[in-house]
Amino acid sequence: MALIVLDASVLIAHFDQSDALHEAATKTLAAHEADDLRLPASAYAETLVGAAARGEQSLMTTAILELGVTIEPITATAAERSAAFRARDRSLRTPDALVLGCAEALDAATVLTGDRRWARFPRVRILSAW
């Protein structure tokens, strides 16, 4: 069983059938259902924004937990690793650095994302619509 850190883009795509990455996200999550899936708390908040705007936050919370995803707190170590990512690459947004820092702190096997700009980082696997 591998420890896999998820970026919000994966869950957002999975739950939004109109998202270009919906099919890829859904297939990827199914392929990794036996793995230890972690969602940093920062990415969890990002994932909930759309549902909260629609008044469906509790439904989304339940759906995420039913996938077997564990919400991972942002620890001091993860925050420190995130800061190092940002210091090396100022174009990296803080929410993205938090996901990468969390993955590094946890020594995750993989980080799953739909963001192609992350290709330059270790551990990253990018979902593709084709």
Backbone as ProteinMPNN parsed JSONL, in Angstrom:
{"seq_chain_A": "MALIVLDASVLIAHFDQSDALHEAATKTLAAHEADDLRLPASAYAETLVGAAARGEQSLMTTAILELGVTIEPITATAAERSAAFRARDRSLRTPDALVLGCAEALDAATVLTGDRRWARFPRVRILSAW", "coords_chain_A": {"N_chain_A": [[0.862, -1.176, 0.0], [0.681, 2.095, -0.972], [1.544, 5.409, 0.088], [-0.196, 8.161, -0.838], [-0.422, 11.482, -1.792], [-2.942, 13.802, -2.362], [-3.785, 16.42, -4.583], [-6.016, 19.191, -4.529], [-7.165, 19.509, -7.06], [-7.565, 16.968, -8.13], [-9.683, 15.785, -6.657], [-11.654, 17.719, -7.052], [-12.033, 17.483, -9.82], [-12.89, 14.821, -9.907], [-15.406, 14.924, -8.642], [-16.839, 16.63, -10.281], [-18.536, 16.269, -13.053], [-18.379, 17.681, -15.42], [-15.83, 18.559, -15.607], [-12.748, 18.615, -17.343], [-10.877, 16.737, -16.572], [-12.311, 14.818, -15.26], [-12.916, 12.03, -15.868], [-10.327, 10.897, -15.903], [-9.5, 11.463, -13.27], [-11.394, 10.043, -11.759], [-10.918, 7.381, -12.597], [-8.263, 7.117, -11.762], [-8.451, 7.463, -8.969], [-9.992, 5.202, -8.376], [-8.194, 3.212, -9.108], [-6.364, 3.481, -7.113], [-7.619, 2.879, -4.733], [-6.977, 1.098, -2.702], [-4.77, 2.165, -1.595], [-3.089, 4.431, 0.687], [-4.59, 7.256, 0.925], [-4.056, 10.677, 1.16], [-5.102, 13.93, 1.97], [-4.0, 17.09, 2.142], [-4.872, 19.459, 4.692], [-5.118, 22.07, 3.753], [-5.622, 21.693, 1.007], [-7.966, 20.316, 1.248], [-9.701, 22.314, 2.19], [-9.703, 23.9, -0.111], [-10.916, 22.148, -1.906], [-13.504, 22.07, -0.902], [-14.662, 24.55, -1.439], [-16.337, 25.126, -3.766], [-18.554, 23.447, -3.248], [-19.38, 24.519, -0.816], [-20.221, 27.021, -1.667], [-22.488, 26.294, -3.016], [-24.063, 25.454, -0.986], [-23.624, 22.853, -0.177], [-21.656, 21.744, 1.402], [-21.465, 19.864, 3.546], [-22.311, 17.531, 2.297], [-20.235, 17.167, 0.437], [-18.085, 16.829, 2.159], [-18.757, 14.377, 3.359], [-18.726, 12.741, 1.061], [-16.021, 12.845, 0.326], [-14.78, 11.624, 2.544], [-15.939, 9.107, 2.309], [-14.549, 8.109, 0.17], [-12.339, 7.168, 1.345], [-10.326, 8.871, 1.972], [-7.898, 10.473, 3.919], [-7.778, 13.325, 5.895], [-5.093, 15.373, 6.131], [-3.332, 17.048, 8.586], [-1.673, 20.249, 8.506], [1.421, 20.162, 9.435], [4.16, 21.433, 11.452], [6.54, 20.583, 10.271], [5.694, 20.013, 7.639], [4.919, 22.591, 6.878], [7.383, 23.896, 6.976], [8.785, 22.522, 4.965], [7.211, 23.277, 2.839], [7.69, 26.023, 2.761], [10.346, 25.95, 1.949], [10.052, 24.926, -0.651], [8.682, 27.116, -1.831], [10.633, 29.092, -1.525], [12.608, 28.227, -3.277], [11.249, 28.319, -5.664], [9.602, 30.871, -6.664], [7.375, 31.23, -8.239], [5.602, 29.328, -7.536], [2.553, 28.838, -5.997], [1.409, 29.383, -2.634], [-0.674, 27.566, -1.634], [-0.208, 25.371, -3.331], [2.453, 24.776, -2.742], [2.096, 23.92, -0.129], [0.819, 21.438, -0.469], [2.848, 19.993, -1.796], [4.883, 20.214, 0.115], [3.728, 18.849, 2.245], [3.58, 16.286, 1.155], [6.296, 15.703, 0.916], [7.082, 15.823, 3.62], [5.675, 13.65, 4.607], [6.89, 11.647, 3.249], [5.713, 10.651, 0.916], [4.812, 8.364, -1.685], [3.795, 9.264, -4.074], [2.45, 12.235, -5.573], [-0.619, 13.236, -6.587], [-2.004, 15.202, -9.128], [-3.775, 17.592, -11.151], [-2.514, 19.639, -12.274], [-0.431, 20.782, -14.624], [1.81, 22.361, -14.357], [3.245, 21.406, -12.278], [5.01, 19.487, -13.053], [7.752, 19.674, -12.825], [8.467, 18.974, -10.283], [9.501, 16.648, -7.695], [8.104, 13.357, -7.196], [5.625, 13.811, -8.358], [2.7, 13.043, -10.137], [0.904, 13.658, -12.971], [-2.431, 14.056, -13.875], [-4.097, 13.275, -16.903], [-6.246, 14.327, -19.528], [-6.283, 12.903, -21.821]], "CA_chain_A": [[0.0, 0.0, 0.0], [1.468, 3.324, -1.107], [1.0, 6.644, 0.617], [-0.378, 9.084, -1.959], [-0.976, 12.784, -1.424], [-3.805, 14.335, -3.411], [-4.02, 17.845, -4.749], [-7.454, 19.477, -4.638], [-7.618, 19.38, -8.452], [-7.988, 15.585, -8.384], [-11.026, 15.589, -6.102], [-12.571, 18.633, -7.747], [-12.345, 16.851, -11.109], [-13.654, 13.597, -9.656], [-16.78, 15.232, -8.271], [-17.451, 17.497, -11.286], [-18.589, 15.525, -14.313], [-18.072, 18.55, -16.557], [-14.401, 18.862, -15.58], [-11.998, 17.904, -18.387], [-10.126, 15.65, -15.956], [-13.217, 13.98, -14.464], [-12.729, 10.599, -16.131], [-8.985, 10.519, -15.456], [-9.475, 11.512, -11.81], [-12.212, 8.944, -11.252], [-10.185, 6.131, -12.849], [-7.062, 7.107, -10.936], [-8.864, 7.201, -7.588], [-10.407, 3.799, -8.297], [-6.985, 2.391, -9.187], [-5.599, 3.647, -5.876], [-8.505, 2.785, -3.577], [-6.343, 0.32, -1.635], [-3.634, 2.928, -1.089], [-3.299, 5.381, 1.774], [-4.806, 8.542, 0.275], [-4.029, 11.792, 2.093], [-5.444, 15.239, 1.427], [-3.62, 18.127, 3.103], [-6.005, 20.278, 5.133], [-5.225, 23.233, 2.857], [-6.273, 21.232, -0.224], [-9.328, 19.977, 1.666], [-10.452, 23.577, 2.169], [-9.842, 24.286, -1.517], [-11.881, 21.226, -2.5], [-14.84, 22.352, -0.379], [-15.145, 25.89, -1.792], [-17.479, 25.074, -4.686], [-19.687, 22.842, -2.542], [-19.848, 25.49, 0.176], [-20.942, 28.073, -2.396], [-23.788, 25.729, -3.401], [-24.745, 24.993, 0.218], [-23.489, 21.391, -0.145], [-20.371, 21.421, 2.01], [-21.517, 18.624, 4.329], [-22.372, 16.43, 1.331], [-18.896, 16.972, -0.112], [-17.267, 16.279, 3.242], [-19.106, 12.963, 3.448], [-18.262, 12.059, -0.158], [-14.556, 12.731, 0.396], [-14.456, 10.611, 3.539], [-16.363, 7.806, 1.782], [-13.496, 7.646, -0.737], [-11.253, 6.65, 2.154], [-9.289, 9.892, 2.026], [-7.591, 11.004, 5.237], [-7.398, 14.734, 5.898], [-3.784, 15.472, 6.777], [-3.071, 18.397, 9.106], [-0.426, 20.895, 8.107], [2.319, 20.148, 10.586], [5.281, 22.369, 11.358], [7.483, 20.041, 9.284], [5.122, 20.23, 6.307], [4.991, 24.028, 6.606], [8.786, 24.211, 6.713], [9.105, 21.992, 3.636], [6.477, 24.135, 1.9], [8.438, 27.278, 2.661], [11.534, 25.678, 1.14], [9.601, 24.862, -2.049], [8.402, 28.496, -2.264], [11.896, 29.833, -1.59], [13.307, 27.79, -4.484], [10.445, 28.597, -6.857], [8.652, 31.907, -6.252], [6.148, 31.16, -9.038], [4.748, 28.338, -6.885], [1.604, 29.43, -5.042], [1.476, 28.785, -1.304], [-1.485, 26.341, -1.502], [0.466, 24.28, -4.039], [3.636, 24.441, -1.948], [1.646, 23.161, 1.037], [0.594, 20.054, -0.894], [4.159, 19.4, -2.055], [5.581, 20.12, 1.392], [3.082, 17.775, 2.999], [4.017, 15.023, 0.54], [7.695, 15.485, 1.294], [7.127, 15.538, 5.056], [5.13, 12.306, 4.812], [7.641, 10.742, 2.375], [4.716, 10.022, 0.048], [5.305, 7.761, -2.926], [3.298, 10.017, -5.223], [1.508, 13.346, -5.439], [-1.497, 13.266, -7.752], [-2.528, 16.528, -9.424], [-4.163, 17.892, -12.524], [-1.793, 20.858, -12.615], [0.754, 20.456, -15.434], [2.963, 23.161, -13.929], [3.951, 20.688, -11.222], [5.837, 18.435, -13.656], [9.155, 19.855, -12.448], [8.671, 18.606, -8.887], [9.611, 15.2, -7.435], [6.954, 12.571, -6.729], [4.373, 14.273, -8.964], [2.081, 12.372, -11.288], [-0.117, 14.585, -13.479], [-3.552, 13.448, -14.582], [-4.274, 13.787, -18.26], [-7.572, 14.072, -20.1], [-6.146, 12.018, -22.985]], "C_chain_A": [[0.905, 1.236, 0.0], [0.754, 4.494, -0.449], [0.989, 7.657, -0.533], [-1.034, 10.359, -1.458], [-1.741, 13.328, -2.625], [-3.792, 15.859, -3.402], [-5.531, 18.031, -4.893], [-7.977, 19.247, -6.047], [-8.125, 17.978, -8.769], [-9.412, 15.363, -7.873], [-12.045, 16.512, -6.755], [-12.99, 18.019, -9.082], [-13.203, 15.603, -10.921], [-15.134, 13.891, -9.39], [-17.518, 16.121, -9.277], [-17.411, 16.816, -12.641], [-18.29, 16.378, -15.535], [-16.593, 18.93, -16.618], [-13.669, 18.013, -16.625], [-11.233, 16.703, -17.828], [-10.99, 14.678, -15.15], [-12.937, 12.491, -14.648], [-11.365, 10.129, -15.633], [-8.912, 10.484, -13.936], [-10.235, 10.335, -11.215], [-11.507, 7.601, -11.43], [-8.964, 6.019, -11.95], [-7.416, 6.831, -9.472], [-9.288, 5.753, -7.411], [-9.184, 2.876, -8.302], [-6.175, 2.433, -7.892], [-6.451, 3.497, -4.616], [-7.908, 1.981, -2.425], [-5.15, 1.045, -1.023], [-4.063, 3.872, 0.033], [-3.379, 6.779, 1.165], [-4.893, 9.642, 1.318], [-4.319, 13.091, 1.348], [-5.031, 16.283, 2.458], [-4.818, 19.016, 3.445], [-6.202, 21.507, 4.252], [-5.933, 22.863, 1.553], [-7.717, 20.808, 0.055], [-10.207, 21.222, 1.621], [-10.714, 24.019, 0.73], [-10.899, 23.423, -2.218], [-13.315, 21.563, -2.104], [-15.447, 23.675, -0.848], [-16.388, 25.856, -2.673], [-18.723, 24.514, -4.013], [-20.26, 23.805, -1.505], [-20.658, 26.597, -0.493], [-22.342, 27.605, -2.806], [-24.595, 25.264, -2.19], [-24.66, 23.489, 0.401], [-22.198, 20.937, 0.525], [-20.413, 20.108, 2.78], [-21.621, 17.399, 3.416], [-20.997, 16.123, 0.765], [-17.965, 16.369, 0.933], [-17.504, 14.775, 3.361], [-18.567, 12.189, 2.251], [-16.751, 11.859, -0.146], [-14.163, 11.638, 1.383], [-14.851, 9.213, 3.079], [-15.367, 7.244, 0.77], [-12.325, 7.034, 0.036], [-10.078, 7.611, 2.256], [-9.132, 10.383, 3.468], [-7.178, 12.459, 5.094], [-6.139, 14.855, 6.749], [-3.561, 16.89, 7.289], [-1.756, 18.947, 8.555], [0.442, 21.007, 9.364], [3.409, 21.201, 10.4], [6.286, 21.892, 10.309], [6.976, 20.265, 7.869], [5.195, 21.701, 5.923], [6.422, 24.447, 6.271], [9.213, 23.721, 5.336], [8.426, 22.829, 2.561], [7.208, 25.451, 1.681], [9.687, 27.091, 1.807], [11.178, 25.565, -0.342], [9.377, 26.268, -2.6], [9.678, 29.306, -2.407], [12.675, 29.484, -2.859], [12.574, 28.183, -5.757], [9.328, 29.569, -6.486], [7.378, 31.919, -7.104], [5.148, 30.162, -8.451], [3.86, 29.032, -5.861], [1.678, 28.683, -3.705], [0.58, 27.557, -1.158], [-0.843, 25.131, -2.191], [1.704, 23.825, -3.265], [3.251, 23.629, -0.71], [1.385, 21.7, 0.693], [1.937, 19.347, -1.091], [4.961, 19.224, -0.765], [5.036, 19.012, 2.269], [3.541, 16.421, 2.466], [5.455, 14.697, 0.924], [7.811, 15.121, 2.769], [6.641, 14.126, 5.366], [5.931, 11.228, 4.08], [6.682, 9.941, 1.492], [5.38, 9.438, -1.203], [4.981, 8.645, -4.118], [2.443, 11.183, -4.762], [0.688, 13.339, -6.713], [-2.076, 14.663, -7.914], [-2.99, 16.598, -10.871], [-3.409, 19.09, -13.063], [-0.477, 20.526, -13.327], [1.999, 21.232, -15.01], [3.789, 22.458, -12.855], [4.912, 19.637, -11.758], [7.297, 18.511, -13.204], [9.465, 19.402, -11.016], [8.731, 17.091, -8.701], [8.288, 14.62, -6.949], [5.661, 12.832, -7.487], [3.969, 13.405, -10.156], [0.905, 13.251, -11.717], [-1.19, 13.806, -14.234], [-3.68, 14.092, -15.961], [-5.636, 13.391, -18.787], [-7.476, 13.157, -21.316], [-5.102, 10.972, -22.769]], "O_chain_A": [[1.773, 1.392, 0.859], [-0.475, 4.563, -0.431], [2.027, 7.965, -1.118], [-2.065, 10.322, -0.787], [-1.248, 13.314, -3.753], [-3.789, 16.492, -2.347], [-6.234, 17.121, -5.332], [-9.123, 18.83, -6.215], [-9.023, 17.82, -9.596], [-10.249, 14.813, -8.588], [-13.186, 16.11, -6.983], [-14.171, 18.036, -9.432], [-14.132, 15.36, -11.691], [-16.008, 13.17, -9.872], [-18.72, 16.339, -9.127], [-16.372, 16.789, -13.301], [-17.974, 15.835, -16.594], [-16.155, 19.558, -17.582], [-13.949, 16.823, -16.766], [-10.974, 15.747, -18.559], [-10.467, 13.818, -14.442], [-12.741, 11.774, -13.666], [-11.264, 9.073, -15.009], [-8.321, 9.564, -13.369], [-9.764, 9.702, -10.269], [-11.5, 6.777, -10.516], [-8.667, 4.941, -11.434], [-6.74, 6.041, -8.813], [-8.971, 5.139, -6.392], [-9.151, 1.878, -7.582], [-5.393, 1.525, -7.612], [-6.045, 3.942, -3.542], [-8.305, 2.174, -1.275], [-4.583, 0.581, -0.034], [-5.252, 4.073, 0.28], [-2.352, 7.411, 0.917], [-5.696, 9.564, 2.248], [-3.836, 13.31, 0.237], [-5.632, 16.365, 3.529], [-5.667, 19.289, 2.595], [-7.334, 21.936, 4.03], [-6.753, 23.633, 1.052], [-8.583, 20.932, -0.811], [-11.315, 21.194, 1.085], [-11.815, 24.458, 0.397], [-11.68, 23.924, -3.027], [-14.24, 21.362, -2.891], [-16.644, 23.893, -0.664], [-17.389, 26.496, -2.352], [-19.82, 25.044, -4.188], [-21.476, 23.894, -1.336], [-21.662, 27.056, 0.052], [-23.263, 28.412, -2.929], [-25.695, 24.736, -2.35], [-25.517, 22.897, 1.057], [-21.702, 19.848, 0.236], [-19.481, 19.31, 2.675], [-21.073, 16.344, 3.734], [-20.627, 14.957, 0.624], [-17.152, 15.499, 0.621], [-16.554, 13.997, 3.453], [-18.014, 11.101, 2.411], [-16.26, 10.811, -0.565], [-13.299, 10.814, 1.082], [-14.18, 8.238, 3.416], [-15.341, 6.036, 0.534], [-11.423, 6.449, -0.562], [-8.964, 7.206, 2.589], [-10.119, 10.671, 4.146], [-6.327, 12.791, 4.269], [-6.123, 14.489, 7.924], [-3.597, 17.839, 6.506], [-0.853, 18.195, 8.189], [0.206, 21.849, 10.231], [3.554, 21.781, 9.324], [6.821, 22.697, 9.547], [7.742, 20.662, 6.991], [5.498, 22.029, 4.776], [6.637, 25.265, 5.377], [9.924, 24.425, 4.619], [8.997, 23.063, 1.497], [7.328, 25.929, 0.553], [10.047, 27.975, 1.029], [11.919, 26.053, -1.196], [9.824, 26.582, -3.703], [9.791, 30.124, -3.32], [13.327, 30.348, -3.447], [13.192, 28.36, -6.807], [8.252, 29.16, -6.051], [6.397, 32.558, -6.724], [3.977, 30.158, -8.832], [4.348, 29.728, -4.97], [1.977, 27.489, -3.669], [1.037, 26.562, -0.595], [-0.925, 24.008, -1.693], [1.965, 22.627, -3.15], [4.0, 22.748, -0.29], [1.7, 20.815, 1.488], [2.134, 18.233, -0.606], [5.634, 18.211, -0.578], [5.789, 18.32, 2.954], [3.853, 15.517, 3.241], [5.784, 13.548, 1.219], [8.557, 14.21, 3.127], [7.143, 13.482, 6.288], [5.684, 10.036, 4.264], [6.817, 8.726, 1.341], [6.377, 9.961, -1.701], [5.774, 8.768, -5.051], [1.801, 11.133, -3.713], [1.244, 13.427, -7.808], [-2.581, 15.244, -6.953], [-2.631, 15.76, -11.698], [-3.645, 19.513, -14.195], [0.471, 20.048, -12.703], [3.12, 20.8, -15.279], [4.908, 22.875, -12.559], [5.571, 18.957, -10.971], [7.996, 17.498, -13.207], [10.62, 19.45, -10.593], [8.099, 16.341, -9.445], [7.464, 15.322, -6.363], [4.68, 12.122, -7.269], [4.769, 13.088, -11.037], [0.019, 13.548, -10.916], [-0.89, 13.001, -15.116], [-3.409, 15.278, -16.15], [-6.126, 12.289, -18.539], [-8.503, 12.679, -21.798], [-4.862, 10.148, -23.651]]}, "name": "protein", "num_of_chains": 1, "seq": "MALIVLDASVLIAHFDQSDALHEAATKTLAAHEADDLRLPASAYAETLVGAAARGEQSLMTTAILELGVTIEPITATAAERSAAFRARDRSLRTPDALVLGCAEALDAATVLTGDRRWARFPRVRILSAW"}
